[in-house]
Amino acid sequence: MEELKKFIDLLLRYKIVLITVPLITVMVTFYIVRNLPDVYPAQAQIATGIVDETQQMALSEASVLQESRINQKFVNMVQVMNSKSMIDLVSYKLIIHDLSGKPFREPSELLKTLNLEAKKHALSVFKEKYSKKEGLNLRNDDENGLHRILGSMGYDYMSLMNDMLIYRAGTTDFIFIDYQSENSELSAFVVNTLSNEFTDYYTVLVKENQRSSVNFLKNLLKIKSDTLQARISGLREYKIENRILNLNEQSSQIYTQTADYELRMQQAEKDIVAIKGTIANIDKRFDPADRRYMESTFTDINQKIIGSKAQMNALQDKYIQSDFDERYKNSIDSLQRIVSAQINTMSDKYTDNPLSSKTALIQKKLDLQIELDRTVYGLNSLKNQLAVMSKKFEQLVPHEAVIQSYERDIQTGSEEYQDLLAQYNKVTMEAEFPVKLRQAQVAMPGLPLPSKKMLLVIISGILSGVFCVIILFVMFFLDNRIRRPADLVMLTKAPVLGYLNLVGKSTLDLKGIWKNLHGTAEMREFKKQLRSTRFEVNRELARTSDRGQVLSITSISEGEGKTLISACMAYTYVMVNKKVLLVDGNFDNPSITKNSNTKLFLEDFLHSGDLGGINFNSGIMVMGNRGGDKSLLEVSDEETIMERLEQLRSHFDVILVETPPLDALNKAKEWIIFTDKTVSVFEADQTLNEIKNQHINYLTTLNGQFIGWILNKVKQQGKPEERIDHANVLE
C-alpha cells in the first residue's frame, strides 16, 4: 500500500506530462486522419470441396482426410493466392481496365506524363504479360518503367497486399478474400478477379497433375507387369529343366517316408535285442550232447528251412523297396506258413527222441531264429532305404533355395503390381471428375465502412497516456534511491531521528542562519524539522548520563551536509538554554573553523588543557582545528584525550563533534571511540552500494552507541514527521 501511494505521488508530480502528451497526440492524430477517404470493403468466398461432404464424389474420395493433411492443403491454397505471380495477374487486369476505359482511380502524375503511343505500348505489354502469365522483368528498362506505373496507381503487389486479407474461416470448407479501398467498384473487381484467376489456375494445375499421374502410373504399371511375367516364366522353366513337379509335396513325402523308416528301424532293433535274449535263454537249458543229437537229426529239414527263410528275406526286401506293397506282404505270409509247416515236420520227427520233453523249447528256438534272421535282414534293408531317402532329400535342397528366391520375387512383384493397379484406378477415376473448387460468393459493390476517425483519435490519446504511465512505472520500479525516512529505515534497519528539507543555502553563517529561518515558509518548516531532530537526539543523549554528553556527527561521504546540521543543532540547543561546545574534528576539511573565526583550537587544548577563558559567542563556543593530514590519536594519546573530554563535560551541557566522513576510515572511527553517542547524516536521493553498506554495518554494530540517522536534503515537503522507530518499520 505504501508503494502504491508513492507511485501515485509520482504520477501527481508528473501530471502535466500525463495531460500534455495525450492532448498533443490527440491533436496530431486528428490532423492526420481528418482527410482520410471512406473505405469500401468487398469479400469473395471460394468453396474448396475438401471437407464439404456434399461435394464429395461417391467413388473419388471415400476416405476421410486427417486434420493435419486438410490444414496443409488449405495453407498451400492460401499461399498460392498470396503469391506474387497470382497478384500480378490482378495488377495487370486493373491497369488494363484503367487504360481501356473508365478508370477506378484518378491517373497518377506518372501516368499523366505518357502520351497516346506510350499508353498503347503499355497496354499491349500488359496484355501480353497477362496472357503469358509472366511477371515484369525489372532489369529491363521498359518493363521497369511499367512497374513504376503500377506502383504509382497503387496496383503493384505491395500496395494490393496491404489492404487484402486471405484466410480460411475456422474449420469450414471456405476461403475468404477481403479487400478494401476508396472505391466500391475497385474493391469488388479486385476480389472477384483474384477468385477467378485462382480458380482457373488451380483447375488447370490439378488437371495437368492428374494427367501426368495417370500417364506415369500407366507406364510404371506396364513395367511392373512385364517384370512379373518374366519372373513367372523363369520359375516355370527352372521346374521343367530340373523335372520338379511340386517341390513342397515331394519334400513332404520324402520326409514322411524317412520318419516311417526311422520308426521301423527302432522297432526292428528292439525286436532283435529281444529275440537274441530269448534264444540265449533257451540255449542255456540244453546240454551240448543234446544239441549235437538234434543237429544231426534235423540236418535235412534245416536245409529246407534255411532255403525258405532266404526266399522270405528276398521278399522282405522287395516289400520294403515297394513302400510296403500288400502283394509282397501276402507272399511273405505264405512263406511264413511254409516255414512253420517245415518246423512242425521237424517236431514230428523229434517225438521219438528221448529228449521229447524239450520239444516245445526247441520249436520255440527255431521260430525265434527264423524271426531273428528275418528281422536282421529287414533292418539292413531299412537302412539302405533310409540312405536312399536322405540322398533324395539332399538333392532337393538346392532346388528349394532357388525356387524360394523365384517365388519371393514373384510375390514382391505381384504386391507392387496390385498396389500400383489400385492407385492407377483411383487416379484415373479422379481424373474423370471435375475439380470441386468454385467461387461460392461473388463480391458486389457495397456501402462504406463506418468512419474510424474518432476511434483512432480516442485510441491514440489512450495509448499515449498508457505509454506515459508505463514509462513512469518503469522509472518508479527501477528507481531505488532513498528519498524518504521510511526508505532509509527499510534499507539500513536503523532508526531515523529526523529529516531536513533541501533549502537554498549553500554557505554556513553561524550567526545569521537561525534568524534566517524566520523568513519564508520554507525556512519556518526547516526550523520545525531542526527542533524535531534536536528533540529526538536529546532524548537519546539523556539516557546516557546527567553530565555533559558528547555527540559525534558523521556521514558516510563528504558533502552530505553534516557541517550545516552540526551548526544548526548547536543553535537549537542554545534556544533551550544549553551550554554547547561545537568541536570541528574534521582535520581534512575544517569548514566550521573557517566560518567561525574562533581562536580556540583543538590541538592546543589537547596539549595544554587551557580553554583560554570560556567566552560564549551567541551561547555557542566553537573549538576549531588547524587542519592537515592527521587523525585524533596522532594529535594526542588516548589517556589525554579522555582527560580533556572529562574537563569539557564539566563546563558544557552538550558537546557536538563534527567528525570526518566514514570513508576516511580510521579518522572518523577514532572520534567515535571517545564520544557517548553517534549520529550520521545521510543525503537523500542516493543509492546504496557495497562500500556504503560496509559503513552502515559498522555503525549498526557499535553496541547501542549509534542512535540513528538524520536524512538531509529531502526534496519532498510536508508536515514534520514523528520519529520513525526501527521496530515500528519492521512491524
Disulfide bonds with the S-S distance in Angstrom:
none
